[in-house]
């Protein structure tokens, strides 16, 4: 989710790659090495024409949740990504923007950062995309700091890069909802999170274990209006 400046596993359903064949998952070319000089803004990309003339028989949709574009595809050839970001830090009692380099982390990193709509708004900062370090962990209340400014070593996610190279990769996009898996699944299954013309689901139910109609009273979900209130 959320652009080219941070990992932000908070909110996003993450990178979604669509293909019409699973053959791209195996083997394939090794991922390209990452650039070391900041942003990668090449627009050329790679284009592959289809090999068959018959109708499409299968569509395979692969879902990777809780990863931003940059976390999985920082440095991907032809894509708009970045190896650096901006963070807000306090300087003499005033918030100022400071550049920060993304650091490599293990794909199996057990760290988990906030996935709620208020965290999305904090990170988004009205489009400045520099508020990730101000978000607080839900359980401890401590600021997440540099936890969002990371990327996965491409060597650990070769199949993702192979699929993206052979089929397609969408950059410069936001997820439909700025929240967690509950609303992301609603978007995936029924194509939206709206409950009426002015209100939509925005965060998970208050019962963390049961998400369905069998949840015990008074389980409820948070709504957001069309005016983002």
C-alpha positions in Angstrom: 0.0 0.0 0.0 1.0 3.1 0.0 3.4 4.4 -2.4 7.2 4.4 -2.9 8.4 5.7 0.5 7.9 3.0 3.0 7.0 -0.5 3.8 3.8 0.4 5.6 2.5 -3.1 6.3 -0.1 -1.2 8.3 -2.9 -1.0 5.9 -2.3 -2.6 2.8 -3.5 -5.6 1.0 -0.1 -5.1 -0.5 1.1 -5.9 -4.0 -1.4 -7.8 -6.1 0.0 -9.4 -9.2 -2.4 -11.0 -11.8 -1.4 -13.5 -14.4 -3.1 -16.1 -16.6 -0.6 -18.8 -16.1 1.3 -20.2 -13.1 4.3 -21.1 -15.1 5.8 -17.8 -14.2 6.1 -18.9 -10.6 8.8 -21.4 -11.2 12.4 -20.8 -12.4 12.7 -17.7 -14.5 15.3 -15.0 -14.5 17.0 -14.0 -11.2 15.9 -10.7 -9.8 17.9 -7.7 -10.9 20.3 -6.1 -8.3 19.0 -3.0 -6.5 20.2 0.5 -7.4 22.2 2.3 -4.8 21.6 5.9 -5.9 18.1 6.5 -4.7 15.0 6.6 -6.8 14.4 4.4 -9.8 12.2 6.3 -12.2 12.6 4.5 -15.5 9.4 4.4 -17.5 10.5 1.9 -20.1 9.4 -1.3 -18.5 9.2 -4.7 -20.1 6.5 -5.8 -22.5 5.7 -9.3 -23.5 3.1 -10.3 -26.1 0.9 -13.3 -25.5 1.9 -16.6 -27.1 -1.6 -17.9 -27.9 -4.5 -16.8 -30.1 -7.3 -18.7 -28.3 -9.6 -17.4 -25.6 -8.4 -17.0 -22.0 -9.2 -20.2 -20.1 -8.0 -19.4 -16.6 -7.3 -16.2 -14.6 -5.1 -16.7 -11.5 -5.2 -14.0 -8.9 -2.4 -14.0 -6.4 -2.9 -11.9 -3.2 0.0 -10.8 -1.0 -1.3 -8.9 2.0 0.4 -6.4 4.3 3.2 -5.3 2.0 3.6 -2.1 0.2 4.8 -1.8 -3.4 8.2 -0.6 -2.2 8.6 -3.4 0.3 8.5 -6.0 -2.4 9.5 -4.1 -5.6 11.9 -1.4 -4.5 14.4 -1.1 -7.4 12.3 -3.1 -9.9 13.5 -2.2 -13.4 11.1 0.1 -15.2 9.0 0.8 -12.1 8.7 4.1 -10.2 10.1 3.2 -6.8 12.6 4.6 -4.3 15.3 3.4 -1.9 14.9 6.4 0.2 12.0 8.2 1.9 11.1 11.1 4.2 10.2 10.9 7.8 8.9 13.5 10.3 11.1 14.0 13.4 11.0 16.5 16.2 13.7 19.2 16.1 13.5 21.7 19.0 9.9 20.8 19.5 8.9 21.2 15.9 8.2 18.5 13.3 10.6 18.7 10.4 11.1 16.4 7.4 14.3 14.4 7.2 15.5 12.0 4.5 15.9 8.3 5.4 17.3 5.4 3.5 15.3 2.1 3.4 17.0 -0.8 4.9 16.9 -4.5 3.8 15.0 -6.9 6.0 14.2 -10.6 5.9 11.0 -11.7 4.3 10.1 -13.7 7.4 10.6 -10.6 9.7 8.2 -11.2 12.6 7.6 -7.5 13.1 4.0 -6.3 12.6 3.0 -2.7 12.4 -0.4 -1.0 12.7 -3.0 -1.8 10.2 -5.8 0.7 11.1 -7.3 3.6 9.1 -6.1 6.3 11.6 -2.5 4.9 11.0 -3.0 5.3 7.2 -4.0 8.9 7.7 -1.0 9.6 9.9 1.4 8.0 7.3 -0.3 9.7 4.4 0.0 13.2 5.9 -2.3 14.8 3.3 -0.1 13.4 0.5 3.3 14.2 1.9 3.8 10.5 2.7 6.2 11.2 5.6 4.3 10.3 8.7 5.2 6.6 9.1 7.5 7.2 12.0 4.7 8.9 14.0 2.4 5.9 14.0 2.2 4.1 17.4 2.1 0.3 18.0 -1.3 -0.7 19.1 -0.2 -2.8 22.1 2.7 -0.8 23.5 1.8 2.7 22.4 5.4 3.4 21.4 6.1 5.0 18.1 7.0 2.7 15.2 9.9 4.9 14.2 11.9 3.4 11.3 10.0 0.1 11.2 8.1 1.0 8.0 11.2 2.1 6.1 12.3 -1.4 4.9 12.4 -3.6 1.8 12.7 -7.3 1.2 15.8 -8.7 -0.5 14.7 -9.6 -4.1 16.6 -12.8 -3.8 13.9 -14.0 -1.4 11.0 -13.2 -3.6 12.2 -14.3 -7.1 8.8 -15.7 -8.2 7.2 -12.3 -7.6 9.8 -10.5 -9.7 9.5 -13.1 -12.4 5.7 -12.8 -12.6 6.0 -9.0 -12.7 8.6 -9.2 -15.4 6.7 -11.6 -17.6 3.2 -10.1 -17.1 2.9 -6.7 -15.6 3.3 -4.6 -12.5 1.3 -1.5 -11.4 3.2 1.2 -9.6 2.0 4.7 -8.3 -1.2 3.2 -6.9 -3.0 3.2 -3.6 -5.2 0.4 -2.3 -8.9 0.9 -2.3 -9.2 1.0 1.4 -6.7 2.3 4.0 -7.1 -0.4 6.5 -6.5 -4.1 7.3 -7.4 -7.5 6.0 -11.0 -7.4 7.0 -11.9 -4.6 4.6 -9.4 -5.8 2.0 -11.2 -9.2 1.8 -14.5 -7.4 1.4 -13.0 -5.5 -1.6 -11.7 -8.8 -3.0 -14.8 -10.9 -2.6 -17.7 -8.4 -3.2 -15.9 -5.5 -4.8 -16.4 -2.9 -2.1 -16.9 -2.1 1.6 -20.0 0.2 1.4 -22.9 -0.5 3.6 -25.1 2.3 2.3 -24.7 5.3 -0.1 -22.7 7.3 2.4 -21.0 4.8 4.7 -18.3 2.1 4.3 -16.5 -0.3 6.5 -13.1 0.9 7.4 -11.6 -1.1 10.2 -11.9 -4.7 11.6 -14.7 -5.8 13.9 -14.2 -5.3 17.7 -14.1 -9.1 18.1 -10.6 -10.0 16.8 -11.4 -13.7 16.5 -14.8 -13.7 14.7 -15.4 -11.6 11.6 -18.7 -13.0 10.5 -22.4 -12.8 11.4 -21.8 -15.3 14.2 -19.8 -12.8 16.2 -21.2 -12.2 19.7 -23.0 -9.0 20.6 -22.0 -6.2 20.8 -19.4 -6.7 18.1 -19.3 -3.8 15.7 -17.2 -2.3 13.0 -16.1 1.2 12.3 -17.5 3.2 9.4 -16.1 6.0 7.3 -18.3 8.4 5.4 -17.9 9.6 1.8 -16.5 12.8 3.3 -13.8 10.7 5.0 -15.2 11.3 8.5 
